[in-house]
Amino acid sequence: MIWPNAYATAFTPFGKIAGYAGALYGFMQVGGGAVIGGIISHLPAANQIPLALVMLIASLLAWLVYEVVVLR
C-alpha cells in the first residue's frame, strides 16, 4: 500500500508532465531489469556467486548514481 502513494508523490513536482515522467521511470525499471537479466543469463550456473556479485554490483551502481546525480 505504500508503493503507489510514494510513486504518485514522487511525480507531483512535475505537474503537467507527470505522465511522461512516470512512463520514463517505468521504462528505466523494465530496461534495467532486461539488461541485468541479459548479463545474468550469460554467467555460469555452477553456483550462486556470480548472481550475488551482479546483484551487489547493480546495487552499488544504483547508490553511486544516486550520490552523483541526486545529491550533487
C-alpha positions in Angstrom: 0.0 0.0 0.0 3.0 2.3 0.4 4.4 1.9 -3.1 1.5 3.6 -5.1 1.4 6.5 -2.7 5.2 7.0 -2.8 5.2 6.7 -6.6 2.4 9.2 -7.0 4.0 11.7 -4.6 7.4 11.4 -6.3 6.0 12.8 -9.6 3.9 15.6 -8.1 6.6 18.3 -8.7 6.4 17.6 -12.5 2.8 18.8 -12.8 1.7 18.6 -16.4 4.4 16.1 -17.4 3.9 13.6 -14.6 2.6 11.0 -17.1 5.8 11.3 -19.1 7.9 11.1 -16.0 6.1 8.0 -14.8 6.5 6.4 -18.2 10.2 7.2 -18.3 10.6 5.8 -14.8 8.7 2.6 -15.8 10.9 2.3 -18.9 14.0 2.6 -16.9 12.9 -0.1 -14.5 12.0 -2.5 -17.2 15.0 -1.7 -19.4 17.4 -2.0 -16.4 15.8 -5.4 -15.5 16.3 -6.6 -19.1 19.9 -5.5 -19.2 20.7 -7.1 -15.8 18.8 -10.3 -16.9 20.8 -10.4 -20.1 24.0 -10.2 -18.1 23.0 -12.8 -15.7 21.9 -15.2 -18.4 25.5 -15.4 -19.7 27.0 -16.2 -16.4 28.0 -19.8 -15.5 25.4 -21.6 -13.4 27.9 -23.7 -11.3 27.0 -21.8 -8.1 25.2 -18.6 -6.9 28.4 -16.4 -6.5 28.1 -14.8 -10.0 24.5 -13.9 -9.4 25.3 -12.5 -6.0 28.1 -10.4 -7.5 25.8 -9.0 -10.2 23.2 -8.1 -7.6 25.9 -6.4 -5.4 27.4 -4.5 -8.3 24.0 -3.3 -9.5 23.2 -2.1 -6.0 26.5 -0.3 -5.7 26.0 1.4 -9.1 22.5 2.5 -8.2 23.9 4.0 -5.0 26.7 5.7 -6.9 24.2 7.2 -9.4 22.1 8.5 -6.6 25.1 10.1 -4.9 26.3 11.7 -8.1 23.1 12.8 -9.7 20.6 13.4 -6.9 22.8 14.7 -4.0 25.0 17.0 -6.1 
